[in-house]
Amino acid sequence: MAAVAKKLADQLLDAQVEFVLAELSGDRFAEVVARDVDDVLSVAGTLIVSDIVDAEQVKKTGRRLVDQIGGSQLVEDLVAALSGAIYDLSASDDYHLGDVVERDPVAALIAKVLSMDTLHDRALDRLTESPIVATVASRFVTKIISDFVQQNRARAEKLPGMSSLLSLGTSAASKVRNASDRHLDQFLGDAAGKGAQFALRRTNNAIRELIHDAPLQDAAMEIWDLHADEPISGLREYLTQQDLRELALLVHEIVTTARTSDYAGHLLDACVDVFFERYGSSDVAALLPELGLSRDDLIADICRFAPPVIEAAKADGVLAAQIRKRLEPFFHSAAVTDLLSPPKARPKPKA
């Protein structure tokens, strides 16, 4: 009797496997996907995000994923490879920058940056606090003054008799300074260095007025318009492919090293909190429109990507074996065996 029940169970298992495989094939697959998506959305419409997902668990999972995926070799390899692919992208010759990025948002961004008075003031104040910036400024001023003096001297020396006169003047000035081995640019550099920080502070107001009053936005938009009318490939003139690759890897290194810091963890936690504050009381199905997805989008995407994978698995017999592996314990269970066994004959009552 047990053998009969097992044989019948195996036949039912074969039928079940064939049924599932049929649902994953051809036009029937699209019907199954539509049916299952509708069923899932129907259930999702009854589930509230905060009721089924714990914010603290999301934070822990998020930190783990950032730590593991952010530092993976795959991401680093992709960063380097993508930088090269983007640099050599053939489509860059076919499209202008203005075709990709609209002008109005760029103008709005520039206007916003120029109107951020607090940012400008703080940046200028911090610049004046830096001794290194003062040194750079002194060298910059020295270079400008030295170049100006040299240019005018070169022009003056073209006049008859001026070369000798300038030579005499330089010699006299050297004697007065009692430092004949010091050049003019060194003298100016020392003077500029002593007053560089004071000069930087004095020029803060001038820079603020320049930002507020000068037509910087118009100038920036003129530069944008020059680039907007050129192919995107023209941007390659600003850096080489190797430069782009190294920059991408350096940015990746900065992000990678920062991802495990305590601050990065707090930042991730804050993002999770904001999500739950805004959408924690929503049902799961309501999030799809917020993401720009619809029922038809889900069905179309599943029907687009799943069939090749399913067909490849079916061709090797892997899919049928996996389905059988999942269903076999049920059909070979004692409960099914009892159900498929013929009922025991009842003893006839004695006369």
Secondary structure, 3 states (H helix, E strand, C coil): CHHHHHHHHHHHHHHHHHHHHHHCCHHHHHHHHHHHHHHHHHHHCCCEHHHHCCHHHHHHHHHHHHHHHHCCHHHHHHHHHHHHHHHCCHHHHCCEHHHHCCHHHHHHHHHHHHCCHHHHHHHHHHHHCCHHHHHHHHHHHHHHHHHHHHHHHHHHCCCCCHHHHHHHHHHHHHHHHCCCCCCHHHHHHHHHHHCHHHHHHHHHHHHHHHHHHCCHHHHHHHHHHHHHCCEHHHHHHHCCHHHHHHHHHHHHHHHHHHCCCHHHHHHHHHHHHHHHHHHCCCEHHHHHHHCCCCHHHHHHHHHHHHHHHHHHHHHCCHHHHHHHHHHHHHHCCHHHHHHHCCCCCCCCCCC
